[in-house]
Amino acid sequence: MTTNTRLEHDLLGGRAVPADAYWGIHTLRAVENFPISGRPVGEIPELVRALAAIKQAAALANTDLDLLPLDSRDAIIAACEEIRAGALHDQFIVDQIQGGAGTSTNMNANEVIANRALELLGHARGDYRHLHPNEHVNMSQSTNDVYPTALRLATWRGLQQLIAALAALRLAFAAKAGEFGSILKMGRTQLQEAVPMTLGQEFNAFAITIGEDEARLAEAAQLMCEINLGATAIGTGITAHPDYAERVRARLAEITTIPVVTAFDLVEATQDTGAFVQVSGVLKRVAVKLSKICNDLRLLSSGPRAGFNEINLPARQAGSSIMPGKVNPVIPEVVNQVAFEVIGNDVTISMAAEGGQLQLNAFEPVIAYSAFRSISHLIAACDTLRMNCVQGITANHDVLRETVRNSIGIVTALNPYIGYAAATEVATEAHLTGRGVYDLVLEKGLLPKDRLDAILRPENLTRPQPFVA
């Protein structure tokens, strides 16, 4: 040993640990074993806070049951409260992707909390005779109930943040819908002109579809409130007091303000990851719909001379190293890419959930890694789409007006008045000659001008209307 290390032991023997580290030998071995993603657990603040909340709740429950000395409880609680406030997150250094079903993450938390608690009690880090990572911090627990519960708490928090980001994006689209409410344009199906609508209706549809996803996320978040804390190793509750599960649940609910409930069958709950599959499916739904919206924004703004050019996206940066003046739709493009990633993460989560065996799923770390990336990247995508794109969109009024005027699609509105056959004849001639539907209808004497004008008023073209006499 040197003066800047301390010696710790586990079942494999002794190892020198940096003297100033709050983590210990179990964490050290995990860092050596899992150099996978290069992203430590400490980069997920909500997960670190969730682990600390669980350890705090366990300390309180164990003291309620006369299992943990008061001085140990108080030191553990103080350490946990510091971590929940943001301290020592840099000490959570194990890789997010790891073998062992999350044991390394749980032990990283146990060691950091134990060593900080030892300091608060006036002892040296690593002097586990006075307070031990396993015997005291991990009392009445197993990785197999702590880690899944922490993932659920952290996911619940992340989903609330994503719901808020979606709500803000929805309001931005709704504001544009109001701004564009009177601007007539041609709707399209299969990229072909269909019937008129307003640009406001188009943007309002974006807002509505985002609102639907907010509701689905809120439903999915409720699944994260069911926990298996108290299950210990496989759900039988071995090594825990009979009253521990309810005591720790109540304490955890107080600490986190999340309405957690204990699963009806802890054996089933310990091996089942179906809730994460469902949450991931909703995240994929959000991604798919956001990507579709971005596809539309890119298409509607395409051009400026050789595309649709119906709307203008804010110019965010020069678009080319070779083509002067080119500006690309970079914000929708980056949101598309986030969506592609989320869809891929859903496949990973599905396979990891399917790969579980018997009484435990060992692959929850990659479920967590994928789910947290999906949530955090979707939040960032919603924010940048709202602030750097949607809020600055403008309409090209002249282009939209001319498109409607020249469109063959308005002939559909005349079907009830001149019949499908005559309307088809007009549409075909307009297409072949390049002439306007309006002029051809008048020329053929199919409708008088005053009635044709009434039928083709914007308010009559964009919503159900009674027959125009």
Phi, psi and omega in degrees: 000150172246174184291343182255020175225164172230153182263126175237159184232150169218192185293342179268352180128200183256151177217148175277129179244140177308132186299328183270003181279140173274339175279169185230206190293323180295319177295318180302313181295323180295319178299320179290325186279332190234064174276069191258290187268340186074010181243108182286161179302327180300345177282356176247084186305320182295328178289318178298317179295323179295318177299317180295321179297320179294316180295323178293315179297321179295318179299318179294315181296318180294326177289320176305327182265012178061036180254339185235129179300150184297321181293323176294316178304311185297321180291319178296316180297316180298318178296318181295321180294324175297317181293319179295335177276356176114357181281152170065014178296335178289351178270354177267088196250358180288149181294143180298326177263120188207152169282170174093012174062023179097004181301321181295322177294315180298317180290326174302315178295315180301317183290317180296315180295318180297314183290324175291321177296320177300317177301315181295332177275356179091017181249165180281152174298138181089354180273071190286001175297332185267329178200122191251142179303318182274312188287330183248305182293323183262014183302135179067017185233166169220155171308327189286349170246332179290309186296312178299322179295318178298319178298320181292317179297314181294321178295318178303314179298315181298321180293325177297320179293321179292320177300318179295320179294320177294320180298318179295320178294318178302315180296326178295317177293322179296322177297319177293325177299319177294319180296325184260016190299331185255008184268113181280144178208174175265130169281159182225143169234135183054035179066010176253149180301135180246263179225163182292156173206179172258154175297330176297320177297321180296315181286329176295325176298322176299316181297317182296317183294327176292320178299324176298322180289327174303314181295319180294322177295321179297321177295315181295325181298329180298331178295333181285351181278347178272120186240163178245022180298130188104351179288334190052234195292308185228002180115353180276347179078017180301139182079358178251148176296147180303331181266000187296315187303314181288322179297314183289326177298313181297317179296319181294320178297320178296316185290317188264341188061017174268131185284067184287146175229149178278134180302147182297318180236109186287335176294313178296316185295329183288332182261348188265131175240021183299329180297324178290327176296318181292316178300315180298324177297322178290321176300321177296319177301313178302314182298315181299316184286322175297320180295320178298317178300316180293325173302316180295317180298320179294320182289315182295332181263003185297151181137231006281343183257333187250017180231202180293311177056035180276330178228161176246126171272148178302137177283117185257333181191162176297140189265350186209147175273354183232332185258105183298138175082357183283133177234126184256158179279066191292330182288310173302325180297319181289327176292320173307315183292323174299318180299318178300319180296316181298320178297319176294321178298326179296322176296316179301313181297318180298315180293321179294322178293319179293332185283354179297151181226136175054237192270007182203147171257114184280355189254019178299330177303318180284333171298313179297313181304314183288317182294316182293323177295317179300313183294311184294322181287326176294320177301311180297321180295316178299317182295315182288326177296319180291307188283322187260000181221290192302315184297338182255008181290137175235161181258143173267087188303314184296318179297316181295318181296316182292325179297316179295316182300320184268357187285142172283339185298337182291347179298335179302323180296342183269351182310312183294344187256325183244354179089154184296320183294314180294321179297321179295319179298317179296314181299317181295316180294321178298320180293318184286326186261342183082004179279164182276149178300317182305309183295320182294321179297317178293318182298323181276357179069027183283332178211147173288157187299317183296322179287320178299318178298320180294318180297322187266013173296143183308319182293336178273344183269344191243007178201163179301138181221150172292163181301132180277116183286000000 
